[in-house]
Amino acid sequence: MDIGVLRRDGRTDPFFDGTAAGRLVIRRCEACDRWFAPDETGCPGCGGEDLVWAEASGEATLVTWTVTHSRNGAGPPAHLALVELAEGPWLHARLDGVAPESLREGLPLRAAFVHPDEGESYVLFRE
C-alpha cells in the first residue's frame, strides 16, 4: 500500500535530513536528558524549551499495530504500528517484512529507511 509523497514543513527539516542519511533523529532535552518524538516542542519534565535533535539508536519494541487494506483490494495489506524507541518516545510508523504471525506486543524491531524517487525519505520498522 503506497503512503503517498511526504514533504517537509520547515519544522521537520532535521528529521528528514536524518532519514535521507539513514539515521533516526528525534528530540532530546539536554537539561534533563529526556527524549521525545520529532514533533515535541518543549520538555514537560523540566519545562525546558530548547530541545535539540539527537540521533536515536533505531532500536524499538512493538506496542500495538493495526492492519489496513486498500479500498480496491489491490496489493498486500499495510501494517501500521505504534513503537516504543529504546530512548523512550513512542512513534507511529509502518512495519515492513514482519510476518503477521510474528506480531506481538514487545516484538523487537529496528529502524529501516525508504528513499523514494519523489518526496522525502522515511522510516519504517523491521524485525
C-alpha positions as CSV (number, residue, x, y, z in Angstrom):
1,M,0.0,0.0,0.0
2,D,1.5,3.3,-1.1
3,I,1.8,6.0,1.6
4,G,2.0,8.9,-0.9
5,V,4.6,11.6,-1.2
6,L,6.0,13.1,2.0
7,R,7.0,16.8,2.1
8,R,8.9,18.9,4.6
9,D,7.1,21.6,6.5
10,G,10.1,23.6,7.9
11,R,9.8,22.2,11.4
12,T,10.7,18.7,10.2
13,D,13.9,19.5,8.3
14,P,16.3,17.9,10.7
15,F,14.2,14.7,10.9
16,F,14.1,14.4,7.1
17,D,17.8,15.2,6.8
18,G,18.4,12.3,9.1
19,T,16.1,9.9,7.3
20,A,17.8,10.8,4.0
21,A,21.1,9.9,5.6
22,G,19.7,6.6,7.0
23,R,19.6,8.0,10.6
24,L,16.7,8.3,13.0
25,V,16.9,11.7,14.8
26,I,14.4,12.7,17.5
27,R,14.2,15.5,20.1
28,R,16.1,15.5,23.3
29,C,16.1,17.8,26.3
30,E,19.7,18.5,27.2
31,A,18.8,19.9,30.7
32,C,17.2,16.6,31.9
33,D,18.3,14.1,29.2
34,R,14.7,13.1,28.3
35,W,13.9,12.0,24.7
36,F,10.8,13.0,22.7
37,A,9.1,12.3,19.4
38,P,10.1,14.6,16.5
39,D,7.1,16.8,16.8
40,E,7.6,17.7,20.5
41,T,8.5,21.4,21.1
42,G,9.2,21.6,24.9
43,C,10.0,19.4,27.8
44,P,7.1,18.7,30.2
45,G,9.5,17.3,32.8
46,C,11.7,20.4,33.4
47,G,9.9,23.0,31.4
48,G,12.9,23.4,29.0
49,E,12.1,24.8,25.6
50,D,15.4,24.1,23.9
51,L,15.1,20.6,22.6
52,V,17.9,19.5,20.4
53,W,17.8,17.0,17.5
54,A,19.8,13.9,18.5
55,E,20.4,10.6,16.8
56,A,18.5,7.7,18.3
57,S,19.7,4.1,18.2
58,G,16.9,2.9,15.9
59,E,16.0,0.0,18.3
60,A,12.4,-0.2,19.2
61,T,9.7,-2.6,20.5
62,L,6.2,-3.0,19.2
63,V,3.5,-1.5,21.4
64,T,0.5,-2.1,19.1
65,W,-0.5,-2.4,15.5
66,T,-3.3,-2.4,13.0
67,V,-3.8,-3.8,9.5
68,T,-5.1,-1.6,6.7
69,H,-6.3,-2.8,3.3
70,S,-6.5,-0.8,0.1
71,R,-10.0,0.2,-0.9
72,N,-9.9,-1.8,-4.1
73,G,-8.2,-4.8,-2.5
74,A,-5.1,-4.5,-4.8
75,G,-1.8,-5.2,-3.2
76,P,-0.9,-6.6,0.2
77,P,-2.2,-5.0,3.4
78,A,-0.1,-2.5,5.3
79,H,0.8,-2.9,9.0
80,L,0.7,0.4,10.9
81,A,2.3,0.4,14.3
82,L,3.0,2.3,17.4
83,V,6.6,1.5,18.5
84,E,8.5,2.5,21.6
85,L,12.0,3.6,20.9
86,A,14.8,2.4,23.1
87,E,15.2,6.0,24.2
88,G,11.6,6.1,25.4
89,P,9.4,8.0,23.0
90,W,6.6,6.4,21.0
91,L,6.4,6.8,17.2
92,H,3.7,5.9,14.7
93,A,5.3,4.0,11.8
94,R,4.9,1.3,9.2
95,L,6.1,-2.2,9.7
96,D,7.9,-3.9,6.8
97,G,8.9,-7.5,6.4
98,V,7.3,-8.6,9.6
99,A,5.3,-11.9,9.3
100,P,1.8,-11.4,10.5
101,E,2.2,-14.5,12.8
102,S,5.2,-12.8,14.4
103,L,3.2,-9.7,15.5
104,R,3.1,-9.5,19.3
105,E,3.4,-6.8,21.9
106,G,7.1,-6.3,22.8
107,L,8.4,-7.6,19.5
108,P,12.0,-6.2,19.0
109,L,12.2,-4.0,15.9
110,R,14.9,-2.0,14.1
111,A,14.5,1.2,12.1
112,A,15.0,1.0,8.3
113,F,14.8,3.8,5.7
114,V,13.0,4.1,2.4
115,H,14.3,6.5,-0.2
116,P,11.6,7.1,-2.7
117,D,12.2,8.8,-6.1
118,E,9.9,11.6,-5.2
119,G,9.4,13.2,-1.8
120,E,11.2,12.7,1.5
121,S,12.9,9.6,2.8
122,Y,11.0,8.0,5.7
123,V,11.5,5.5,8.5
124,L,9.7,2.2,9.0
125,F,10.5,-0.7,11.3
126,R,11.5,-4.3,10.6
127,E,12.3,-7.4,12.7
